[in-house]
């Protein structure tokens, strides 16, 4: 999209709603021109006059425009009348590692994550970032705010004066006459999204600045929390280890994303509790990040649909970080690729709402299996398609009778976990009934059930066992028996069946109270 000079000027100055600049009788816009031989100040009142200045002088002069209007034809600070933008000037020579507007935007957001940039202009040798504010006549206050933003972001503090000028788009940067650079608008929110364009109250920006400075002060005075090695067993050992120990400088972003989704999706924390936990974790990091940056990044991860909890990640650097905090011997839910796995397993996710004790007590393994199959298919299925998927390759028979299948489907529809399309005669998962937290499990368990290698009850025990492990809940026979409302002896038999089927591994270890207990690993 090509952005216009007209809309640029509408951001800078008061207009009548039809794009015409409206100034008082003795109020002007300053145009400053300079080349190797001479300089000039011209004072204009309209967009047409500004265009004429560019037409006449834009090829041979470096042209600048005053960001504030002036009283009379004077460019001194005491005569600046009003401002409705803040501007940050980033020079490429100060940041040789940054090449593009996107690079500088990332720098800006790393310092001011809460602030929206309304316009970006390529000045030829750098970038000008504009923040629109409500028209303000307290020029000293505007200049002080602009300077504070420059200090925070690393922009040019000299370009934060009451008399601040900026290069005019559609002119040229002529510092090097043999290599003149056009001054172009990269983005203008007023032109791109006029319906949602909104200027800041200056007080809002001042509040953000004050909070950043207070955070920096708190970070300087707050003693870092001690790093402590995580000694226990956990369904996500890596996340608990990161939370307990803190991480190094190059590991913080990846760790924050993983920890955030762990607290949100696995632990089921509220946003406020998760943020509090993350801020405490940040104080263990070496070094900590500014809390305001941590909060902004945390909320971005929290609101985003990120899948950050896999044991294997595509980025080699992130995988190396993950490996440093992984301990398979103390990870209760590690998904291992075993040589004797006959069927290829797929990692799936089960809605924790359905696996709640008060819900799952009214469901059988067949109910959960149908939900697993529909979720795995990820599309509506006719009954014959369901029967086909319920037929094991080993047994060549459907694992559920026609009568039972009918009752199970009716029950799932009644509970609104499944939707039946009467026109297409298809069944599908009702996603509206699902909650944002889930339990990760191996689809090979469903395949084992279909092939009658495990029983319906063993399938339920498997899912509850995985759920409890991932939520750091007890997985004793007593707890599982209470969850399913059956005897401990039966639980023991079902655990044995899962062990024989190769879905879990069990070994003995001492807990924190020096008691010998079972430790479970989920085999993938």
C-alpha positions as CSV (number, residue, x, y, z in Angstrom):
1,X,0.0,0.0,0.0
2,X,1.3,3.4,-0.9
3,X,0.8,6.0,1.8
4,X,0.0,9.7,0.9
5,X,1.5,13.0,2.1
6,X,-2.1,14.2,2.7
7,X,-2.8,11.6,5.4
8,X,0.7,12.1,6.9
9,X,-0.1,15.8,7.4
10,X,-3.5,15.0,8.8
11,X,-1.8,13.0,11.6
12,X,0.5,16.0,12.3
13,X,-2.0,18.9,12.3
14,X,-5.6,19.7,13.2
15,X,-8.0,19.3,10.2
16,X,-11.6,20.1,9.6
17,X,-12.6,16.4,8.9
18,X,-12.3,16.8,5.2
19,X,-8.5,16.8,5.1
20,X,-8.1,20.6,5.3
21,X,-5.6,21.9,7.9
22,X,-7.3,24.4,10.2
23,X,-5.0,27.0,11.8
24,X,-5.6,30.2,13.7
25,X,-5.0,33.5,12.0
26,X,-1.5,33.9,13.4
27,X,-0.6,30.2,13.4
28,X,1.7,28.6,10.8
29,X,3.6,25.5,9.8
30,X,7.3,25.9,9.6
31,X,9.2,24.5,6.5
32,X,13.0,24.5,6.8
33,X,15.3,23.9,3.9
34,X,19.0,23.4,3.9
35,X,21.8,22.5,1.5
36,X,25.5,23.0,1.3
37,X,25.1,26.7,0.2
38,X,22.2,28.1,2.1
39,X,19.2,27.5,4.3
40,X,15.7,29.0,4.6
41,X,12.6,29.1,6.8
42,X,9.2,29.4,5.1
43,X,5.9,29.5,6.9
44,X,2.8,28.0,5.3
45,X,-0.9,27.3,6.3
46,X,-2.1,24.7,3.9
47,X,-1.4,21.3,2.4
48,X,-1.3,22.9,-1.1
49,X,1.5,25.2,0.0
50,X,3.5,22.3,1.5
51,X,3.2,20.4,-1.8
52,X,4.5,23.5,-3.6
53,X,7.5,23.8,-1.2
54,X,8.4,20.2,-2.0
55,X,7.9,20.8,-5.8
56,X,10.2,23.8,-5.8
57,X,12.9,22.8,-3.3
58,X,12.6,19.0,-2.8
59,X,15.2,18.1,-5.4
60,X,18.0,20.5,-4.2
61,X,17.3,21.0,-0.5
62,X,17.0,18.8,2.5
63,X,13.4,19.7,3.5
64,X,12.1,19.5,7.1
65,X,8.7,20.3,8.6
66,X,8.0,21.5,12.1
67,X,6.1,19.0,14.2
68,X,4.5,21.8,16.1
69,X,2.7,24.8,14.7
70,X,4.1,28.2,15.5
71,X,2.8,31.7,16.4
72,X,3.8,34.1,13.7
73,X,6.7,33.5,11.4
74,X,9.2,32.5,14.0
75,X,10.8,29.1,14.7
76,X,11.9,29.7,18.3
77,X,10.9,27.5,21.1
78,X,8.7,30.1,22.9
79,X,6.7,30.6,19.7
80,X,5.8,26.9,19.2
81,X,2.0,26.8,19.4
82,X,0.7,23.2,19.5
83,X,1.8,19.6,18.9
84,X,-0.2,16.4,18.3
85,X,2.6,13.9,17.6
86,X,5.7,12.5,19.4
87,X,8.5,11.5,17.1
88,X,11.5,9.2,17.7
89,X,14.4,9.4,15.3
90,X,16.4,6.2,14.9
91,X,19.6,6.6,12.9
92,X,20.9,3.4,11.1
93,X,24.5,4.3,11.9
94,X,23.8,3.9,15.6
95,X,22.4,0.4,15.1
96,X,24.6,-1.3,12.4
97,X,23.0,-4.7,13.3
98,X,19.5,-3.4,12.4
99,X,18.7,-3.2,8.7
100,X,14.9,-2.9,8.2
101,X,11.9,-1.1,9.6
102,X,10.8,-4.4,11.1
103,X,14.1,-4.6,12.9
104,X,13.7,-1.2,14.4
105,X,10.1,-1.9,15.3
106,X,11.2,-5.0,17.2
107,X,13.7,-2.7,19.1
108,X,10.9,-0.2,19.9
109,X,8.6,-3.0,21.1
110,X,11.3,-4.5,23.3
111,X,11.4,-1.2,25.1
112,X,7.9,0.1,24.9
113,X,5.6,-3.0,24.4
114,X,2.5,-1.1,25.4
115,X,2.8,1.8,23.0
116,X,1.3,1.7,19.5
117,X,3.2,3.3,16.6
118,X,0.9,5.3,14.4
119,X,3.4,6.1,11.6
120,X,6.8,5.1,10.5
121,X,8.8,7.1,7.9
122,X,12.0,6.0,6.2
123,X,14.1,9.1,6.5
124,X,16.7,7.9,4.0
125,X,19.3,7.1,6.7
126,X,17.1,5.8,9.4
127,X,13.5,5.7,10.6
128,X,11.1,8.2,12.3
129,X,8.5,6.6,14.6
130,X,5.4,8.7,15.2
131,X,3.0,8.4,18.1
132,X,-0.2,10.4,17.8
133,X,-1.4,12.4,20.8
134,X,-4.3,14.7,21.4
135,X,-3.5,18.3,20.5
136,X,-1.5,19.8,23.3
137,X,-0.3,23.4,23.8
138,X,2.0,22.6,26.7
139,X,5.0,22.3,24.5
140,X,7.6,21.9,27.3
141,X,5.5,18.9,28.6
142,X,5.4,17.4,25.1
143,X,9.1,17.8,24.6
144,X,9.9,16.3,28.0
145,X,7.7,13.3,27.2
146,X,9.4,12.9,23.8
147,X,12.8,13.1,25.4
148,X,11.9,10.4,27.9
149,X,10.7,8.1,25.2
150,X,14.0,8.7,23.3
151,X,16.0,7.8,26.4
152,X,14.0,4.6,26.9
153,X,14.2,3.4,23.3
154,X,17.7,4.6,22.4
155,X,16.5,7.1,19.8
156,X,18.3,10.3,19.1
157,X,17.7,12.5,22.2
158,X,18.9,15.6,20.3
159,X,15.8,15.2,18.0
160,X,13.5,15.7,21.0
161,X,13.4,19.5,21.3
162,X,10.4,21.8,21.5
163,X,11.3,23.0,18.0
164,X,11.6,19.4,16.7
165,X,11.7,19.0,12.9
166,X,11.3,16.0,10.7
167,X,12.1,15.2,7.1
168,X,9.1,15.6,4.8
169,X,7.9,12.5,3.0
170,X,8.1,12.6,-0.8
171,X,11.3,14.8,-0.5
172,X,14.9,13.5,-0.6
173,X,17.7,13.0,1.9
174,X,20.6,14.8,0.2
175,X,23.3,14.4,2.8
176,X,25.2,12.5,0.1
177,X,24.5,14.2,-3.2
178,X,25.9,11.2,-5.1
179,X,23.5,8.8,-3.3
180,X,20.3,10.7,-2.6
181,X,17.7,8.7,-0.6
182,X,13.9,9.2,-0.9
183,X,11.9,9.9,2.2
184,X,9.0,7.5,2.2
185,X,6.1,6.6,4.5
186,X,6.4,3.0,5.6
187,X,3.1,2.8,7.5
188,X,0.3,5.2,8.5
189,X,-2.4,3.8,10.7
190,X,-4.8,6.7,9.8
191,X,-4.7,5.7,6.2
192,X,-4.6,1.9,6.7
193,X,-7.3,1.7,9.4
194,X,-9.1,5.1,9.7
195,X,-12.0,3.6,11.7
196,X,-9.8,2.4,14.5
197,X,-7.3,5.2,14.5
198,X,-7.0,6.7,18.0
199,X,-4.6,9.2,19.5
200,X,-3.2,8.9,22.9
201,X,-3.9,11.2,25.8
202,X,-0.4,12.6,26.7
203,X,-1.2,11.6,30.3
204,X,-1.4,7.9,29.2
205,X,2.1,8.1,27.7
206,X,3.4,9.8,30.8
207,X,1.9,7.0,32.9
208,X,3.7,4.3,30.8
209,X,7.0,6.2,31.2
210,X,6.6,6.4,34.9
211,X,5.7,2.7,35.2
212,X,8.8,1.8,33.1
213,X,11.0,4.0,35.3
214,X,9.5,2.5,38.5
215,X,10.0,-1.0,37.1
216,X,13.6,-0.2,36.4
217,X,14.1,1.2,39.9
218,X,12.4,-1.9,41.4
219,X,14.6,-4.1,39.3
220,X,17.7,-2.3,40.6
221,X,16.7,-2.5,44.2
222,X,14.9,-5.9,44.3
223,X,17.2,-8.6,45.4
224,X,17.2,-11.5,42.9
225,X,15.5,-14.7,44.1
226,X,17.9,-17.6,44.7
227,X,18.1,-20.3,42.0
228,X,17.2,-23.7,43.4
229,X,17.6,-27.0,41.7
230,X,14.4,-28.9,41.1
231,X,14.7,-32.3,42.8
232,X,11.2,-33.8,42.4
233,X,9.3,-35.7,39.7
234,X,7.0,-33.8,37.4
235,X,4.9,-34.3,34.3
236,X,6.8,-31.4,32.7
237,X,10.1,-31.6,34.5
238,X,11.7,-29.1,32.1
239,X,9.1,-26.4,33.0
240,X,9.4,-27.0,36.8
241,X,13.2,-26.9,36.5
242,X,13.1,-23.6,34.6
243,X,10.6,-22.2,37.2
244,X,12.8,-23.4,40.1
245,X,16.2,-22.4,38.8
246,X,15.6,-19.5,36.5
247,X,17.4,-19.4,33.1
248,X,20.3,-17.6,31.4
249,X,20.1,-14.5,29.3
250,X,19.8,-16.2,25.9
251,X,17.2,-18.7,27.2
252,X,14.6,-16.3,28.7
253,X,12.2,-15.8,25.7
254,X,11.9,-19.5,24.9
255,X,11.5,-20.4,28.5
256,X,8.9,-17.7,29.1
257,X,6.8,-19.0,26.2
258,X,7.0,-22.6,27.4
259,X,6.3,-21.7,31.1
260,X,3.4,-19.5,30.1
261,X,1.6,-22.3,28.2
262,X,2.5,-24.8,30.9
263,X,0.8,-22.6,33.5
264,X,-2.2,-21.9,31.2
265,X,-2.8,-25.2,29.4
266,X,-1.6,-27.8,31.9
267,X,-1.8,-26.2,35.3
268,X,-5.0,-24.3,34.6
269,X,-3.8,-21.1,36.3
270,X,-5.7,-17.8,36.0
271,X,-4.0,-15.0,34.1
272,X,-3.2,-13.1,37.3
273,X,-1.8,-16.0,39.1
274,X,0.3,-17.1,36.1
275,X,1.6,-13.6,35.7
276,X,2.6,-13.4,39.4
277,X,4.4,-16.8,39.0
278,X,6.2,-15.6,35.9
279,X,7.4,-12.4,37.5
280,X,8.8,-14.3,40.5
281,X,10.5,-16.6,38.0
282,X,12.0,-13.6,36.2
283,X,13.8,-12.6,39.4
284,X,15.6,-15.9,39.3
285,X,16.8,-15.4,35.8
286,X,20.4,-14.2,35.1
287,X,19.9,-11.3,34.5
288,X,16.2,-10.6,35.0
289,X,14.3,-8.7,32.2
290,X,12.4,-5.5,33.0
291,X,9.0,-6.6,34.5
292,X,7.0,-4.5,32.0
293,X,8.7,-6.4,29.1
294,X,8.1,-9.7,30.8
295,X,4.4,-8.8,31.3
296,X,4.0,-7.8,27.7
297,X,5.7,-10.9,26.3
298,X,3.7,-13.1,28.8
299,X,0.4,-11.7,27.6
300,X,1.4,-12.2,24.0
301,X,2.1,-15.9,24.7
302,X,-1.0,-16.2,26.8
303,X,-3.3,-14.8,24.1
304,X,-1.6,-16.6,21.3
305,X,-2.5,-20.0,20.0
306,X,1.0,-21.4,20.5
307,X,1.9,-25.1,20.8
308,X,5.1,-24.8,23.0
309,X,4.9,-27.9,25.1
310,X,6.3,-30.6,22.8
311,X,9.4,-32.4,23.8
312,X,10.8,-31.8,20.3
313,X,10.9,-28.3,18.8
314,X,11.9,-27.4,15.2
315,X,14.4,-24.7,16.2
316,X,17.8,-26.2,17.0
317,X,18.7,-23.4,19.5
318,X,15.4,-23.9,21.4
319,X,15.9,-27.6,21.4
320,X,19.3,-27.2,22.9
321,X,17.8,-25.0,25.6
322,X,15.1,-27.6,26.3
323,X,17.6,-30.4,26.5
324,X,19.5,-28.6,29.2
325,X,16.5,-28.6,31.5
326,X,15.2,-32.1,30.5
327,X,15.5,-35.1,32.8
328,X,13.8,-38.1,31.4
329,X,14.4,-40.1,34.6
330,X,12.4,-37.6,36.7
331,X,9.8,-36.7,34.0
332,X,6.6,-38.6,34.7
333,X,5.0,-37.9,31.3
334,X,7.9,-37.9,29.0
335,X,6.9,-39.3,25.6
336,X,9.5,-41.8,24.5
337,X,9.9,-43.4,21.1
338,X,10.5,-47.0,21.9
339,X,12.0,-49.6,19.6
340,X,9.3,-52.2,20.4
341,X,6.3,-50.0,19.6
342,X,4.4,-51.9,16.9
343,X,2.0,-49.1,16.0
344,X,3.0,-45.6,15.1
345,X,1.7,-43.3,17.8
346,X,0.4,-39.7,17.4
347,X,0.4,-37.1,20.1
348,X,-3.2,-36.0,20.8
349,X,-4.9,-33.7,23.3
350,X,-7.9,-34.5,25.4
351,X,-10.1,-31.7,26.9
352,X,-9.6,-31.5,30.6
353,X,-13.2,-30.5,31.2
354,X,-14.3,-34.0,30.0
355,X,-11.7,-35.7,32.2
356,X,-12.9,-34.0,35.4
357,X,-13.8,-36.6,38.0
358,X,-17.4,-35.5,38.2
359,X,-17.8,-35.7,34.4
360,X,-15.8,-38.8,33.6
361,X,-17.6,-40.9,36.3
362,X,-20.6,-40.9,34.0
363,X,-18.7,-41.9,30.9
364,X,-17.3,-45.2,29.8
365,X,-14.1,-46.0,27.9
366,X,-16.3,-46.2,24.7
367,X,-17.5,-42.6,25.2
368,X,-13.9,-41.4,25.5
369,X,-12.8,-43.6,22.5
370,X,-15.5,-42.1,20.2
371,X,-14.3,-38.6,21.2
372,X,-10.7,-39.5,20.6
373,X,-11.6,-40.9,17.1
374,X,-13.6,-37.8,16.1
375,X,-10.9,-35.5,17.4
376,X,-8.2,-37.5,15.5
377,X,-10.3,-37.4,12.3
378,X,-10.7,-33.7,12.6
379,X,-13.8,-33.8,10.4
380,X,-17.4,-35.0,10.6
381,X,-17.8,-38.8,10.2
382,X,-20.8,-40.9,9.1
383,X,-21.7,-43.9,11.3
384,X,-20.1,-46.3,8.8
385,X,-16.9,-44.3,8.9
386,X,-16.9,-44.5,12.7
387,X,-17.5,-48.3,12.5
388,X,-14.6,-48.5,10.0
389,X,-12.3,-46.7,12.4
390,X,-13.5,-48.8,15.3
391,X,-12.5,-51.9,13.5
392,X,-9.0,-53.2,14.5
393,X,-6.5,-54.3,12.0
394,X,-5.5,-57.2,14.2
395,X,-9.0,-58.3,15.1
396,X,-10.8,-57.4,11.9
397,X,-13.8,-56.7,14.1
398,X,-15.5,-53.6,15.4
399,X,-14.6,-53.2,19.0
400,X,-18.1,-52.1,20.0
401,X,-21.5,-53.6,19.3
402,X,-24.0,-51.7,17.1
403,X,-26.4,-51.3,20.0
404,X,-23.7,-50.0,22.4
405,X,-22.4,-47.6,19.7
406,X,-25.9,-46.2,19.2
407,X,-26.3,-45.6,23.0
408,X,-22.8,-44.1,23.3
409,X,-23.5,-41.6,20.4
410,X,-26.9,-40.7,21.8
411,X,-25.3,-40.0,25.2
412,X,-22.5,-37.9,23.8
413,X,-25.1,-35.9,21.8
414,X,-27.3,-35.4,24.8
415,X,-24.3,-34.1,26.8
416,X,-23.4,-31.8,23.9
417,X,-19.9,-33.2,23.4
418,X,-20.9,-34.3,19.9
419,X,-23.0,-32.6,17.3
420,X,-25.1,-34.7,14.9
421,X,-25.9,-33.2,11.5
422,X,-29.3,-34.6,10.5
423,X,-28.9,-33.6,6.9
424,X,-25.5,-35.1,6.2
425,X,-25.9,-37.9,8.8
426,X,-22.5,-37.1,10.4
427,X,-21.1,-36.8,13.8
428,X,-18.5,-34.2,14.9
429,X,-16.8,-32.9,18.0
430,X,-18.7,-30.0,19.6
431,X,-15.7,-27.6,20.0
432,X,-17.9,-25.1,21.9
433,X,-18.0,-27.5,24.8
434,X,-14.3,-27.7,25.0
435,X,-12.1,-25.8,27.5
436,X,-8.7,-24.2,26.9
437,X,-6.8,-26.8,29.1
438,X,-6.0,-30.2,27.9
439,X,-4.2,-33.5,28.6
440,X,-1.6,-34.7,26.1
441,X,-1.9,-38.4,25.4
442,X,-0.8,-41.0,22.8
443,X,-3.3,-42.0,20.2
444,X,-1.7,-45.5,20.3
445,X,-3.7,-46.0,23.4
446,X,-6.9,-45.6,21.3
447,X,-5.5,-48.0,18.7
448,X,-4.7,-50.5,21.5
449,X,-8.3,-50.2,22.7
450,X,-9.7,-50.7,19.1
451,X,-7.6,-53.8,18.8
452,X,-8.8,-55.1,22.2
453,X,-5.3,-55.1,23.6
454,X,-6.6,-53.0,26.5
455,X,-10.1,-52.9,27.9
456,X,-12.5,-49.9,28.2
457,X,-11.7,-49.6,31.9
458,X,-7.9,-49.7,31.2
459,X,-8.4,-47.0,28.6
460,X,-10.1,-44.7,31.2
461,X,-7.4,-45.4,33.8
462,X,-4.7,-44.6,31.2
463,X,-6.3,-41.2,30.4
464,X,-6.7,-40.3,34.1
465,X,-3.2,-41.5,34.9
466,X,-1.8,-39.2,32.2
467,X,-4.1,-36.4,33.3
468,X,-2.9,-36.6,36.9
469,X,0.8,-36.8,35.9
470,X,0.5,-33.7,33.8
471,X,-1.3,-31.8,36.5
472,X,1.2,-33.0,39.2
473,X,-1.6,-34.8,41.1
474,X,-1.2,-38.1,43.0
475,X,-1.2,-41.2,40.9
476,X,-1.4,-43.7,43.8
477,X,-3.8,-46.6,43.5
478,X,-5.9,-44.9,46.2
479,X,-6.2,-41.7,44.3
480,X,-7.0,-43.4,41.0
481,X,-9.6,-45.6,42.8
482,X,-11.3,-42.5,44.2
483,X,-11.2,-40.8,40.8
484,X,-12.9,-43.8,39.2
485,X,-14.9,-44.9,42.2
486,X,-13.7,-48.5,42.0
487,X,-11.5,-50.6,44.3
488,X,-7.7,-50.3,44.5
489,X,-7.3,-54.0,43.6
490,X,-9.1,-53.2,40.2
491,X,-6.8,-50.3,39.7
492,X,-3.8,-52.6,40.2
493,X,-5.1,-54.9,37.5
494,X,-5.7,-52.1,35.1
495,X,-2.2,-50.7,35.6
496,X,-0.8,-54.2,35.0
497,X,-2.8,-54.3,31.7
498,X,-1.4,-51.0,30.6
499,X,2.1,-52.1,31.5
500,X,1.7,-55.3,29.5
501,X,0.3,-53.3,26.5
502,X,3.5,-51.2,26.5
503,X,1.6,-47.9,27.1
504,X,3.3,-47.1,30.4
505,X,6.5,-47.9,32.3
506,X,6.6,-48.3,36.1
507,X,9.6,-48.3,38.4
508,X,10.2,-47.8,42.0
509,X,11.7,-44.7,43.6
510,X,11.7,-42.9,46.9
511,X,9.5,-39.8,47.3
512,X,10.2,-36.7,49.4
513,X,9.2,-38.5,52.5
514,X,11.6,-41.4,51.8
515,X,8.7,-43.7,51.0
516,X,9.1,-46.2,48.2
517,X,6.5,-45.6,45.6
518,X,5.6,-46.3,41.9
519,X,6.9,-43.8,39.3
520,X,5.1,-43.8,36.0
521,X,6.4,-42.9,32.5
522,X,4.1,-42.7,29.5
523,X,5.5,-44.5,26.5
524,X,5.0,-42.9,23.2
